Amino acid sequence: MPVFEYRALDKSGKEVKGVLEADNEKSLRQLLKRDGIFLTSVGKGKQEGQSLLSVEVDIGQYFERITPSDLAMFTRQLATLVKAGIPLVDSLAASVEQAEKPKLQKILSKVRQDVREGMSLAQALALHDKYFTPMYTNMVRAGEASGTLDQVLNRLADFLEASVRLKSKIVGAMMYPILMLCVGALIMVAMFVFVIPQITQIFEDTGQELPLPTRILIGATHAFNNYWWLVLLTVIVGVWLFRKWKKSPKGHLQWDTLILKVPIFGNLILMTGVSRFTKTLATLLQAGVPLLNALEITKEILGNMVLVQIIDEARVLVKEGGNLADHLKRSGKFPPMVTHMIAVGEKSGALEEMLGVVSDAFEEQLNNKIAGLSSLLEPLMIVGMGGGIGVIVVAVLVPILQMNNFIQ
């Protein structure tokens, strides 16, 4: 079914615009008239009835991404409109107009149309599972069933905004080391291609026996300049084989197990996973999603297969009448504070409140950890780059000093 971009006039004579799915322009006109909106033009001056999905628009939308920030903004706006007592269909129509990206406008227009035709909001969102996760749709479904949709949407917006902030901090912490690594690699390549060959040629012409570091440097230079294509091919094949192995269930589990054992970074990844678990589970339980369903949804967003297996086993144990805290404690991956607070919550019947407290405290710890990591990585990268360049300088200077001693 084509999607049309339109301009129209509402009952007060104010111009409105948006996108809407319809069989043809006649159907579009009828759909808008049903809402008291009168169509004036279609497709921004293009031929009448021309679909928005033209080649020009499709190319732009192919590269356009809907980010968690976009979804958080939409969720917050929808929560505000619903809380104000505006009907859901009208709230979705307003959200379509406020959306900045055409791709998001198209999706929300389809959601609005499905809701107007009798679907629940959760069902309409579930049709676009590439953007609205099972967690999102299940929370919306629980909010619709309990009559607290505005509260659930606000919790969802809080969760998405917190996730965006956490991701931004992690990316920000890693940006400087990655930039330094790239600059260091470019410097080393430039030295091996342009500088070192000229210097080593002088040493080879002297015919004297060179020290081991210099011989290694000369050999590495020759290998890099003569067989760079083989090095590049090896890297490409290695990356392809690694990704293929990592995509397999066994390889994914082995890699995730290994990555948790890496000094500094392994602990950061574990803390990030635990923070996601507590935040997501607390949000789902507060929205009224049953614990077993919440655990099933939560495990899908953790990313690390080790933690996924732990949560999957915990879900089976809870289903059989066991305690969530006991299994998490036995796994050895969850900090004592987390398991203790979960145990207290299970005994007191206030699990969602305890998880909320744990989530806030753990997020603060994670923020401090990321800040500390940023401070630690900067000098380490400088020392590493200095060490690599120092090895090259030593390999070059030692034979020069030997030549001076020989001349004297």
N, C-alpha and C positions, 0 to 999 in steps of 0.2 A: 504494500500500500504506500503510495507516494506521500511525502511530507511537504507541505506548502508553507512558505513564509508569506505573511499577510500584513496589511495595514487596514484598520477599521476604525469606526466611531462607536463609542459606548452610548448609553442612554442620555448622558449629560452632554454629549457632543464632543467629548474629549477623544483625541486620537490615541489609539492603542495599536501595538504591533506585537507579533509573536510568530510561533511556528506551530503547526497542527497537522496531524495525519488525517487524510480523507481520501475517498476513492477518486474524487474529481473536484473541480471547482464548485459545482453545484452542491455537492455534499458538504463541502467546506462552508459554503454560504449558509446552509441549513443548520449546521452545527453551531456556528457563531450566532445565528439569529435566535436559536434556542436559549442562549445566554444573554440575549438583549444586546448583541454586538452586530453592527452592520458593516459588511465588507465593502472596502473602497478600492483596494488594489491587491494583486497577488504577485509575489516574486520580484518585488522591487523594480517594477517597470519592465520586466521581461515579458515574454509572451504569456497570454492568459493561460492559466492552468499548468504552467511550467513547474516542475518539481524542484524543490530546494536541492535535491540530490543530483545536481548537474555535475559535470566532470570537474569544473572549476572548484565547486564547493567540496566535492569529495576528496580532491587532492589536499585541500587545506585541512579537512577534518581527519584525514588519514594520519597526519602528523600531530594532531591536537590530542593532548592527554587530559583526562579528568583526574585531578589529583585529590588526595585526601583533604587538602585545604578547601577545594571546591565543594566537596561533599559536606564538610563541616559547616561551611557558610550556608549552603542550602538547608541543612538540617536545623541550624539555628534560626534561620528566617521562617521556616515552616513551623517550628515550635512556637515562635512569637505570634504568628498569624492564627494558629489553632487556639492558643491560649486566649487570644483576644475575642474568640467566639466566631470567627469567620468560618463559614463552611469549608470542608476539606477541598472540594473541587475548586472553589474560588481561591483558596490559599495556594493550591498548586498552580493555578493560572497566574497568580501574582509572582510565584517563584520562577515560572518560566520567563516572565518579563524581566526579572531581576538578574537572571543567570547571564553571565558575560560570554560564555563560550557557546557557539552554535551547536556543538555536539551535545552539551548538557541540556540546552534548550530542547533539542529533538527528543532526548530521552524523557525529560520531564513532561513534554507534551504528550508522549505516548502513555506515560503513567497517568496523567490527568484524564485522558480519554478513557483508559481502562477503568479507572475509578468511577467516572461518570456513567459508564455502561454497566456498573454493578459489582466490579471486583473490589475486594478490600485493598487498602493501601499496601499491606504486606504482600499480597498476591501480585499486585501490579509491579512492585519493586523487585520481586523474585524473578520476574521475566528478564531482568537486566542484571543477572548475578555476576557479570564481569565487573560491575561497579559497586553493587550493593551486596555485601557479603552475607552469608547465612546468619552471622551474628546480628547484623543490621536488621534483616527482615524478621528474624525471630523476636527481637526486641520490639519492633513495630507491631508484630502480631500480638504480643503480650500486652502492649499498651492499648491496642484497639479492643482486646477482649476485656480488659479491666477498666476501660473508660478513662485511662490516664495517659492518652497519647501525647499530650503536650509535655508532661513530665518526662516521659520516656525519650522523647525527641531531644529535650534539653540534656538529659544524661548522655545520649548518644553524641550530641554536639560537644559536650565536655570531654568525652572519651576520645573523639577524633582529634580535637584540638590538642589534647595532652599527647597523643601519639605523634602528631606533627611536630610539637615542640621537642619531644624526645629524639625523634629522628633527625631534626635539625641540629641538635646538640652533638649527636654522634657524628654526623657528616661534617660539622664544623671542626670537631676534634681531630678528624682524620684528614681534613683537607690540607693542612700545612705539611704533615709528613708525606702525603702522596705527592704534593707539589715539589717538596725538597727531593724526593726520590726521583721524580722525572727530570728535574734540573741536573741532579748528580749523574743520572744515566746519560743525558745529552752531553755533559762535559766529558765523561769517560769515552764516549763514542768519538767525539771530536778529537780527543787526544790520541786515540788509537788510529784514527784515519789520517790526521794531518800532522800532528806534532811528533809522536814517538817514532814513526818510520824514518823521519829525517835524522833524528838523533841517533837511533840504533844503526843507521847506515854508516855513520862515522866510526862507531865502535867496531863494526864488521870489517871496515877497510884497514884498521890498524893491525889486524891479524893476531892480537894478543888474546890470551885466555881470559874470558870474562867471568865475573862472579855469578853464582847460581841465580840470584834474583834478576840479574840483567838478562841471562840466557832465557829464563822463564818469560820475562817481559817481551823479548825479541820473538820467541816462539808464539806467544799469544798474539802479538801484532801481525805476524805473518799469517797465522791461522784465521784471524778475523778478516784481514784484507783479501785473502785468497779464497776463503770458504765461507764468506758471510751469508751466501745463499743457503748453504747447508745449515748454518746456525738458525737462520730465519725459518727454514722448513722444519727443523727439529722442534723449534718453539711452537709453531702452528700445529704440528701433529701431536705434540705433547699436550697442548691445551685441549685439542679435540678429544684425545683419549681420556684425559682427566675429566672433562665434562660428561663424556659418555659413561664413565665409571661412576661418577658422582650421582648421575640420574638413576642408576639402578638402586633398588631397595637396599641391597647389601652394602654397596659403595656409599650410599647416602648415610647409612647408620655408622659405618666405619669412619667416614670423614667427620661427622658431627661428634663422634666420640673423641676423635683425635683433637679436634679444634678446641674442645673444652679443657684439654690438658696443656694447651699453649700458655706459657707464663704471661701474666698480665691480661692479655686479650681473652684467654679462655674464661677467666673470672668475670670479665666485663660482659661477654656474651651470655654467660649463665645468669648474671644479675639482670640483664635485659630481658631474658626469657621469663624469669621469675616475676619481674615487674609486669610484663604483659599478662602473665597468667592471673596474678592477683587483681589487676585492674579490670581485665575483661570479665573474670568470673564475678567480681563484685558488681559490675555494671549490669550483667545479665540477671543476677539474682535480685538486684534492686528493682529491675523491670518486671519481675514476676515470672521469669523463665525457670522451670523446674531444674533441680541440681543436676540430674543425669543428662538432660538436654544441654545444660550450660557447659558441663564438662566436655561433651562431645563437640560442641562448637568451639570451645576454648582451645582444645588441642590442635585445631586446624590452623591457628594463627601463630603458633609458637615458632615454627620454622626449624627448630632443632629436633631431630628424630629421637634423640635420647630422652628429651623432656616429653615428646609426644608419646613414647612408649610408657613412661611413668604415669602420665595422666590417663592413658587408655587402660592400664592395669588398675589404677585407682578407681576409675569409673565402674569397672567390673566388680571390684571389691565393695564399693558403695551400693551397687545394685543388689549384692548378696547380703547387705545389712552391716557391712563393716564401716570403719571410720576413715574419712579422707585423710585426716592428719597423720594417722598411724602409718599409712603406706608412703606418704610423702616424706615422713621422717626416716623410714627404713631405706628409701632410695639414696639418701646421702647427698642429694643435689639441692635440696631446699634448706635455707638457713634455719637455725633453731627458732629464731624470732617468728618466722612465717608459720612453721608447723605448730608452735605453741599458741599463737593467736587463732589459728584455724581450729585447734582443739578446743579452745575456750569458746569460740563461736558455735561449734557443733554442740557442745554441752549446754550452752545457754540458749540455743535456738536463735542466735543473732549472728549467723555466719556472714551475711552480707555486710553488716556493720563492721565486724572484725576485719573482713577482707578489705573494706574501704580504708580502715585505719592503717593496715599493713601496707596497702598500695601507696598511700601518701608518704608514709615513712620510708618505704623502700625506694620510691621515686626520688626522694631527697638524697638518699645515700648514693643512688646511681648518678645523680647530677654531680655530686661531689667527686665521685670516682672518675667521671668523664673530665671534669675540670683538672683533677690531679694528673690524669693521663696526658692531657694536652701539655701540661707543664713539664712532664717527664720526657715526652717524645721529642720535643724541640732540641734539647741538648744532646740526646742520643743520636738524632739524625746528623747533627753538626759534627759530633765526634766520629760517627761512621763515615761520613763523606771525607773528613779530614784524614782519617786513617787510610782510606783507599788511595787518596792522592798522595799521602805520605809514603806509601809503599812504592808508588811509581817514582817519586822523587829520589828515594833511597837507591832504587835500581839504576837510576840515571847518574846519580852523583858518585857512587862508589867507583865505577870504572874511570870517571874523570879524575878523581883523586889518585887512583892508581897510575894514570897516565902522567900526572904531575910529578909523582914520586919517581917514576921511571926517568923522566926528563932531567930531574935534579940529580 
